[in-house]
Amino acid sequence: MLALFACRCASMKLLSCVLVAGLWLLDGGWLPAQSDISRAGKTAEQSTSAVPTAAGLRQVLRDGSVDERRLAAKQTRDLSREDQIDLLPDMIDLLRHENDGQIRLSLFDTLMEMGPAAERAVPALVNAIRQRFGGRYNEELHQDYRAALVLSQVGQAAVEGLRNLLLEESESMRAEAAMALGRIGPAAAAAIPDLILLLNDESSRVRGDVVKALGSVGTPATAALLQTSQSEEIQVRSGAITALSLVAPGHPDVIELILAAVDDEAAEMRMAACEALDVLDLEPAKLAELLLVRIQDQEPGVRNVALNLLAKRPQLVRSRQLQLLELLTHESDEVAWYAAFLLQGLGPKSLPLLLKAVEKPNSRLDQLARAISLIDKLSVSKLYDALEAEGPRARQLAALALGQIRPIRSETVQRLAVALEGADEPLRMALLKSLASLGKQASAAVPSVRSLAEQDSEEARRQIVEVLSVAAPRDSQLLEDLTRFSQDSGFTVQLSAIASLQALGPAARSAIPVVMKTLSSRDSGVRKAALEFLGSHGPAAASAVSLLQQELVSTVDGEWQVAIIDTLGRIGRGAQSAYPELAARMRDDSSEIRQACIRTLSRLELELNDLKPHLLQALSDADE
């Protein structure tokens, strides 16, 4: 019965739809009373036979619904050039008044294709950039960009309008105008003086677009830029240098100017000059000389530019290998790294060179190892051999490099573990550092690492803790190891062990009594680590509350008091016994301590009647 009823209902709905459709047809709903585009608006997906006309689109653009006008705006692209020109006054009018973003963007597309034929639209396009037309802020900015693109396609006829936009207060307008002038190219030469003035613009975005624009305008800007390069303003001079490298890189005066600027006192000038070297046709030897000096520059930005230029020219690096090897001992770690990085870029052939570089006592092992790990198609077997080399620094370098090479080979872990046996202190440190960097994949080396646990060096013991923390199984043996190391005589070892215990979570609760002892450490870092560990266990650390209260009473250090109070808050209900002490400190002279107390009291899960007086007191506190 239900199925029959559903069928009847469906039949009645279908009959109703047919009757409504019939009445609509009789009423002229499908008759071409409005225009060709009205039909297209309703059947755009079904029919492609209707060819839009300028007259038909004009009518819909004036009187149609939003959807019809959007479709009409799109179809202006399908018109013949003659019809587009005929419809141009209507499109201009829409640009002045239309608020719908989709319609405007469709018109921009059509005008873009029209190019110089859209010259009459220039004032409206300039106005479109100046005015805000509906939509969200980002949409308005996008419309500015599209309008500027159209002006660039119009060409020389748009130059005067764009020059006026360069004077606007809006950063976006100035930037879009500069961009458009740059796209126009040499035909925008009239705007050179205006663009040069903006080399001192407060906006880096505008300055960047101006430099590009001057570069696109080309040779006509050379004389003005050479004159501008003598400005007292560093920002203007550096912009002129960059623009000249785009405009006339082969001009003798430009080359001389850039080479002089490479040694300028101002870092901004040196950076611009180094960037310009990329396009100058200099002798390789001269270019290499300049860049090797600049990778040692005091300004990081200058160093990076010089490094990038050298990295693009392996032939220069190859010709300056000896000088780069000397830089491996540079007092700056970054410069030493740049030298190592450039050498590794020479490929597998650079490995013997880098391994030999360790013979220099001051060469940077960390930078060399990092560079070796980046060598493409590196033969790892050669590093295995180096682990057994006669030179102690070569063995260290091989150990450090093996820890950074990815993907990790299982043989690498075995080799590093074997090398630990009988290794001297420097090699042992390098091996432990590498094993720590291998993480869980170094698990096979854990027995060898545990055998080193009685080492005299504090740093070695800290490294052992780090390796065990990342590589050993999270079992009772690891917990025993870390608990023992938390009582080490070395503060860095204690710190590492306590942090590793905290990472074990609830599994490390048995270590709470041991870690509590470090609250009296002479090292503030160890004490803070102990607080973090205890607080991380919440109510399970209730046994530490009494000791924390004693610490709170005995210290006069306000910062330490706040840290203890906050830890009691993290312990929560387990710290309710500290309530009287905390309540008394709500009258402390220090607002930081009062704030900490109210935070902690709110976390102790107290009865409301016990908490209420302190909340009311806090509401009337002198401190907001």
C-alpha positions in Angstrom: 0.0 0.0 0.0 2.8 2.4 1.0 4.6 1.8 -2.3 1.4 2.4 -4.3 0.8 5.6 -2.4 4.3 6.8 -3.1 3.9 6.0 -6.8 0.7 8.0 -7.0 2.3 11.0 -5.2 5.2 10.9 -7.6 2.7 10.8 -10.6 0.8 13.7 -9.2 4.0 15.8 -8.8 5.0 15.0 -12.3 1.6 16.0 -13.6 1.8 19.3 -11.6 5.3 20.0 -13.2 3.9 19.4 -16.7 0.9 21.7 -16.1 3.1 24.5 -14.7 5.5 24.2 -17.6 2.6 24.3 -20.1 1.1 27.4 -18.5 4.6 29.1 -18.5 4.9 28.3 -22.2 1.5 29.7 -23.0 2.5 32.9 -21.1 5.4 33.4 -23.4 8.1 32.2 -21.1 10.1 30.6 -23.9 9.5 33.2 -26.5 12.4 35.4 -27.6 10.9 38.5 -26.0 14.1 39.7 -24.2 17.2 38.9 -26.3 19.4 36.3 -27.6 21.4 36.4 -24.4 18.3 35.7 -22.2 18.0 32.3 -23.9 21.7 31.8 -23.6 21.5 32.5 -19.9 19.0 29.7 -19.3 20.4 27.2 -21.8 24.2 27.9 -21.8 25.0 24.3 -21.0 22.6 22.8 -23.6 23.0 25.1 -26.6 26.0 26.5 -28.4 24.2 27.6 -31.5 23.4 31.1 -30.3 26.0 33.6 -31.5 26.2 36.8 -29.3 25.9 40.2 -30.9 27.0 43.6 -29.6 23.4 44.8 -29.6 22.1 41.7 -27.7 24.9 41.9 -25.1 24.4 45.6 -24.7 20.8 45.1 -23.7 21.5 42.4 -21.2 24.5 44.2 -19.7 22.1 47.1 -19.0 18.9 45.4 -17.9 19.6 41.7 -17.2 19.8 39.9 -13.9 23.2 39.4 -12.2 23.6 35.9 -13.7 22.6 37.1 -17.1 25.0 40.0 -17.0 27.8 37.8 -15.8 27.3 35.5 -18.8 27.0 38.5 -21.1 30.3 39.9 -19.8 32.0 36.6 -20.5 30.6 36.5 -24.0 32.1 39.8 -24.9 35.3 37.8 -25.5 33.5 35.9 -28.3 32.6 39.0 -30.3 34.5 40.1 -33.4 37.0 42.9 -32.8 34.6 45.3 -34.7 31.8 44.4 -32.3 34.0 44.7 -29.3 35.0 48.2 -30.3 31.3 49.0 -30.9 30.5 47.7 -27.4 33.6 49.5 -25.8 31.6 52.6 -24.5 29.2 50.2 -22.7 32.2 48.3 -21.2 33.7 51.6 -20.1 30.5 52.6 -18.4 30.4 49.3 -16.6 33.9 49.8 -15.3 32.9 53.1 -13.8 29.8 51.9 -12.0 29.6 48.0 -11.9 30.2 46.6 -8.5 30.0 42.9 -9.3 33.5 41.4 -9.3 32.9 38.6 -11.7 31.5 41.0 -14.3 34.4 43.3 -13.9 37.0 40.5 -14.3 35.3 39.2 -17.4 35.5 42.7 -18.9 39.1 43.0 -18.0 39.7 39.7 -19.9 38.1 41.2 -23.0 39.9 44.5 -22.9 43.2 42.6 -22.3 42.7 40.8 -25.6 41.7 44.0 -27.4 45.1 45.5 -26.4 45.8 48.9 -28.1 42.2 48.9 -29.5 41.0 49.5 -25.9 42.8 52.8 -25.7 39.5 54.7 -25.0 39.2 52.7 -21.8 42.4 54.0 -20.2 40.7 56.7 -18.0 38.2 54.1 -16.8 40.9 51.6 -16.1 43.0 54.1 -14.2 39.8 55.1 -12.2 39.2 51.4 -11.5 42.5 51.1 -9.8 41.9 54.2 -7.8 38.4 53.3 -6.6 37.2 50.5 -4.4 34.6 48.3 -6.0 32.8 45.9 -3.7 34.0 42.5 -2.7 36.6 41.7 0.0 39.9 43.5 0.3 41.9 40.8 -1.5 39.4 40.7 -4.3 39.8 44.5 -4.8 43.6 44.1 -4.9 43.2 41.4 -7.5 41.0 43.7 -9.6 43.7 46.4 -9.3 46.2 44.0 -10.6 44.0 42.9 -13.5 43.2 46.5 -14.5 47.0 47.3 -14.4 47.6 44.3 -16.7 45.0 45.6 -19.2 46.7 49.0 -19.2 50.0 47.3 -19.9 48.4 45.6 -22.9 47.0 48.9 -24.2 50.6 50.1 -24.4 52.0 53.5 -24.9 48.6 55.2 -24.8 48.3 54.1 -21.1 51.7 55.5 -20.0 50.4 59.0 -18.9 47.6 57.4 -16.8 50.1 55.0 -15.2 52.5 57.9 -14.4 49.7 59.6 -12.5 49.2 56.4 -10.5 52.8 56.5 -9.4 51.9 59.5 -7.3 49.2 57.8 -5.3 49.5 57.3 -1.6 48.4 53.7 -1.9 51.4 51.3 -2.0 49.4 48.8 -4.1 48.5 51.4 -6.7 52.1 52.5 -7.0 53.3 49.0 -7.3 50.7 48.0 -9.9 51.5 51.1 -12.0 55.2 50.3 -11.9 54.5 46.7 -12.9 52.4 47.8 -15.8 55.0 50.3 -17.1 57.6 47.6 -17.0 55.4 45.4 -19.1 55.0 48.2 -21.6 58.8 48.3 -21.9 60.7 50.8 -24.0 57.4 52.5 -25.1 57.2 53.7 -21.4 60.4 55.7 -21.6 58.4 58.9 -20.7 57.9 57.5 -17.2 61.7 57.1 -16.5 61.9 60.3 -14.3 58.8 59.2 -12.3 60.2 55.7 -11.8 63.6 56.9 -10.7 62.0 59.1 -8.0 60.4 55.9 -6.6 63.7 54.2 -6.1 63.5 55.9 -2.7 60.0 54.7 -2.0 59.3 53.6 1.6 57.9 50.3 0.3 60.3 47.5 -0.7 57.6 46.1 -2.9 57.3 49.3 -4.9 61.1 49.7 -5.1 61.4 46.1 -6.4 58.7 46.7 -9.1 60.3 50.0 -10.1 63.7 48.4 -10.6 62.2 45.8 -12.8 60.2 48.4 -14.7 63.4 50.5 -15.4 65.1 47.3 -16.5 62.3 46.6 -19.0 62.3 50.1 -20.3 65.9 49.4 -21.2 68.6 51.5 -22.8 66.7 54.9 -22.7 67.1 54.7 -18.9 70.9 54.3 -18.8 71.9 58.0 -18.6 69.4 58.8 -15.9 70.3 55.8 -13.8 74.0 56.5 -14.1 73.4 60.0 -12.7 71.1 58.6 -10.0 73.8 56.1 -9.0 75.7 59.0 -7.4 72.8 59.8 -5.0 73.6 60.2 -1.3 70.7 57.9 -0.5 72.0 54.3 -0.2 68.6 52.9 -1.1 68.5 54.9 -4.3 72.1 54.0 -5.3 71.6 50.3 -4.8 68.4 50.4 -6.8 70.1 52.2 -9.6 72.9 49.6 -9.6 70.4 46.8 -9.9 68.5 48.5 -12.6 71.6 49.3 -14.6 72.6 45.6 -14.5 69.3 44.9 -16.3 69.4 47.9 -18.6 73.0 48.0 -19.9 75.2 45.2 -18.4 77.8 45.7 -21.1 78.1 49.5 -20.8 81.7 50.3 -19.7 80.5 52.9 -17.2 78.0 50.5 -15.7 80.7 47.8 -15.3 83.1 50.2 -13.6 80.3 51.4 -11.3 79.3 47.9 -10.3 82.9 46.8 -9.7 83.4 49.8 -7.5 80.2 49.1 -5.5 81.4 45.5 -4.7 83.7 47.1 -2.1 81.3 49.9 -1.0 81.0 50.6 2.8 77.3 50.1 2.7 76.2 46.4 2.9 73.1 47.2 0.7 75.4 48.5 -2.1 77.7 45.4 -1.9 74.7 43.1 -2.1 73.2 44.9 -5.1 76.7 44.9 -6.8 77.2 41.2 -6.1 73.8 40.4 -7.6 74.7 42.5 -10.6 77.9 40.4 -11.1 75.6 37.6 -12.3 74.9 39.4 -15.6 78.3 41.1 -16.2 80.5 39.5 -18.8 83.6 39.4 -16.6 86.8 37.3 -17.0 86.3 34.1 -14.9 89.4 34.7 -12.9 88.2 38.2 -12.0 84.7 37.0 -11.1 86.1 34.2 -8.9 88.4 36.7 -7.1 85.5 39.0 -6.3 83.1 36.3 -5.2 85.7 34.6 -2.9 86.2 37.8 -1.1 82.4 38.4 -0.8 81.7 35.0 0.7 83.8 36.2 3.6 81.7 39.5 3.9 80.5 40.5 7.3 77.0 40.9 6.1 75.1 37.5 5.8 73.0 38.7 2.8 76.2 39.6 0.8 77.7 36.2 1.7 74.6 34.4 0.5 74.5 36.2 -2.8 78.2 35.4 -3.5 77.7 31.8 -2.5 74.8 31.3 -4.8 76.7 32.8 -7.7 79.7 30.5 -7.1 77.4 27.5 -6.7 76.0 28.1 -10.2 79.6 28.1 -11.6 81.3 24.8 -10.8 84.1 25.7 -13.2 85.0 28.6 -11.0 84.9 26.5 -7.8 87.1 23.9 -9.5 89.6 26.6 -10.4 89.7 27.9 -6.8 89.9 24.6 -4.8 93.0 25.5 -3.0 91.6 28.9 -1.8 88.4 27.2 -0.7 90.4 24.7 1.3 92.1 27.6 3.1 88.7 28.9 4.0 87.9 25.7 5.8 89.9 27.1 8.7 88.2 30.5 8.6 87.3 32.0 12.0 83.7 32.1 11.0 81.8 28.8 11.1 79.5 30.0 8.3 82.3 30.9 5.9 84.0 27.5 6.6 80.6 25.9 5.8 80.3 27.9 2.5 83.7 26.6 1.5 82.9 23.0 2.3 79.5 23.3 0.6 81.1 24.6 -2.6 83.7 21.9 -2.7 81.1 19.1 -2.2 79.3 20.5 -5.2 82.1 19.1 -7.4 80.7 15.6 -6.8 82.4 12.3 -5.7 85.8 13.6 -6.7 85.7 16.1 -3.9 85.6 13.4 -1.2 89.4 12.8 -1.1 89.9 16.6 -1.1 87.6 17.0 1.9 89.0 14.1 3.8 92.5 15.5 3.3 91.3 18.9 4.5 91.1 17.6 8.1 94.9 17.6 8.2 94.6 21.3 8.8 94.3 21.6 12.6 91.7 24.3 12.5 89.5 23.0 9.8 85.9 22.6 10.8 84.9 19.0 11.2 81.2 19.6 11.6 81.0 21.6 8.4 83.1 19.1 6.5 81.0 16.2 7.6 77.8 18.0 6.7 79.2 18.8 3.2 80.4 15.2 2.7 76.9 13.9 3.5 75.5 16.0 0.6 77.8 14.7 -2.1 75.8 13.1 -4.9 76.5 9.4 -5.6 78.9 9.3 -2.6 80.8 6.0 -2.1 80.0 5.2 1.5 82.6 2.4 1.5 85.3 5.1 1.3 84.1 6.5 4.6 84.1 3.0 6.2 87.8 2.8 5.2 88.4 6.3 6.6 87.0 5.1 10.0 90.2 3.0 10.2 92.6 5.7 8.8 95.8 6.6 10.6 94.9 10.2 11.0 92.6 10.7 14.1 90.8 13.7 12.6 90.1 11.8 9.5 88.4 9.1 11.6 86.4 11.7 13.4 85.3 13.2 10.1 84.2 9.8 8.7 82.2 9.1 11.9 80.4 12.4 11.8 79.6 12.2 8.1 78.3 8.6 8.4 75.7 9.8 10.9 74.3 12.4 8.5 74.0 10.3 5.3 70.5 9.2 4.3 69.1 6.7 3.7 70.8 4.9 6.6 72.5 1.6 5.9 72.4 -1.1 8.5 76.2 -1.7 8.0 76.8 1.9 9.0 75.4 1.2 12.5 77.6 -1.9 12.8 80.7 0.0 11.7 80.1 2.8 14.2 79.5 0.3 17.0 82.7 -1.6 16.3 84.7 1.6 16.1 83.6 2.5 19.7 85.7 -0.2 21.1 89.0 1.3 22.0 88.2 4.7 20.5 90.0 7.7 22.0 87.9 10.5 23.5 87.5 12.7 20.3 86.6 9.7 18.1 84.2 8.4 20.8 82.4 11.7 20.9 82.1 11.8 17.1 80.7 8.2 17.1 78.2 8.9 19.8 77.0 12.0 18.1 76.4 10.1 14.9 74.6 7.3 16.6 72.3 9.8 18.3 71.5 11.3 15.0 70.5 7.9 13.6 67.7 7.6 16.2 65.9 4.2 16.5 68.0 2.8 13.7 71.0 2.8 16.0 69.4 0.2 18.3 72.0 -2.5 17.3 74.7 -0.3 18.8 73.0 0.1 22.2 75.0 -2.7 23.9 78.3 -1.1 22.8 77.1 2.3 24.1 76.1 0.9 27.5 79.6 -0.5 27.9 80.9 3.0 27.9 78.7 4.1 30.8 81.7 4.7 33.2 83.5 7.1 31.0 85.3 10.0 32.8 84.1 12.7 30.3 80.9 14.5 31.3 80.2 15.3 27.6 80.7 11.6 26.7 78.2 10.6 29.4 75.7 13.2 28.2 76.0 11.8 24.6 75.5 8.2 26.0 72.3 9.4 27.6 71.2 10.9 24.3 71.9 7.7 22.3 70.2 5.5 24.8 67.1 7.8 24.9 66.6 7.6 21.1 67.9 4.2 20.3 67.3 1.9 23.3 64.0 0.0 23.8 61.7 1.8 26.3 62.0 -0.9 28.9 63.1 -1.3 32.6 66.7 -1.3 31.6 66.4 2.1 29.9 64.5 3.4 33.0 67.3 2.1 35.2 70.0 3.8 33.0 68.3 7.2 33.0 67.5 7.1 36.7 71.2 6.4 37.4 72.3 9.2 35.1 69.9 11.7 36.7 72.1 11.5 39.8 75.3 12.0 37.7 77.9 14.5 39.0 77.7 16.4 35.7 74.8 18.9 35.4 74.5 18.5 31.6 74.2 14.7 32.1 71.5 15.2 34.8 69.6 17.6 32.6 69.6 15.2 29.6 68.6 12.2 31.8 65.7 14.1 33.6 64.4 15.3 30.2 64.6 11.8 28.8 62.8 10.4 31.9 60.0 13.0 31.4 59.7 11.8 27.8 58.9 8.3 29.0 55.7 9.6 30.6 53.9 7.5 33.3 56.4 4.7 32.8 59.0 6.8 34.7 56.9 7.3 37.9 59.3 5.0 39.8 62.0 7.7 39.2 60.1 10.4 41.1 61.8 9.9 44.5 65.2 10.0 42.8 64.5 13.1 40.7 63.2 14.8 43.9 66.7 14.8 45.2 67.9 17.1 42.4 65.6 19.9 43.6 68.5 20.9 45.8 71.0 21.0 42.9 73.4 23.9 42.6 72.4 24.2 39.0 69.2 26.2 38.3 68.7 24.3 35.0 68.7 21.0 36.8 66.2 22.3 39.4 63.9 23.6 36.7 64.1 20.2 34.8 63.2 18.4 38.1 60.1 20.7 38.5 59.0 20.0 34.9 59.4 16.3 35.5 57.4 16.3 38.7 54.7 18.5 37.3 54.3 16.2 34.3 53.2 13.4 36.5 50.3 15.3 38.1 48.7 13.8 41.2 51.1 10.8 40.9 53.8 13.2 42.2 52.0 13.9 45.4 54.9 12.5 47.4 57.0 15.5 46.3 54.5 18.1 47.7 56.1 18.3 51.2 59.6 18.8 49.7 58.2 21.5 47.4 56.7 23.3 50.3 60.0 23.2 52.1 61.7 24.6 49.0 59.0 27.3 48.8 59.6 28.4 52.4 63.4 28.3 52.3 64.0 30.3 49.1 63.8 34.1 48.7 64.1 33.9 44.9 60.8 35.1 43.5 61.1 33.4 40.2 61.9 30.1 41.8 58.9 30.5 44.1 56.6 31.1 41.1 58.0 28.0 39.4 57.4 25.9 42.6 53.8 27.2 43.0 53.0 26.5 39.3 54.4 22.9 39.8 52.1 22.4 42.7 49.2 23.5 40.4 50.2 20.9 37.9 50.2 18.2 40.6 46.6 19.3 41.2 44.5 17.6 43.8 47.6 15.7 45.0 48.9 19.1 46.3 45.9 20.0 48.4 48.0 19.8 51.5 49.8 22.9 50.3 46.6 24.9 50.5 47.4 26.8 53.7 50.8 27.9 52.5 49.3 29.1 49.1 46.4 30.9 50.8 48.9 32.8 53.0 50.9 33.9 50.0 47.8 35.5 48.4 48.9 38.5 50.4 52.5 38.5 49.1 54.0 41.8 48.0 54.8 40.2 44.6 52.0 40.3 42.1 53.7 37.5 40.2 53.5 35.3 43.3 49.9 36.2 43.9 49.0 35.4 40.3 50.8 32.0 40.5 48.9 31.3 43.8 45.5 32.0 42.3 46.4 29.9 39.2 47.4 27.0 41.4 44.5 27.3 43.9 42.1 27.0 41.0 43.7 23.6 40.0 43.7 21.9 43.4 40.1 20.8 43.1 39.2 22.6 46.4 35.7 22.9 47.8 34.1 26.1 46.5 33.7 27.5 50.0 37.5 27.2 50.5 38.3 28.7 47.1 35.7 31.5 47.0 37.3 34.0 49.5 40.6 33.9 47.5 38.8 34.4 44.2 37.0 37.4 45.7 40.3 38.7 47.1 41.9 38.4 43.6 39.0 40.3 42.0 39.8 43.3 44.2 43.6 43.0 43.7 45.6 46.1 42.9 47.1 44.3 39.9 44.8 43.8 36.9 
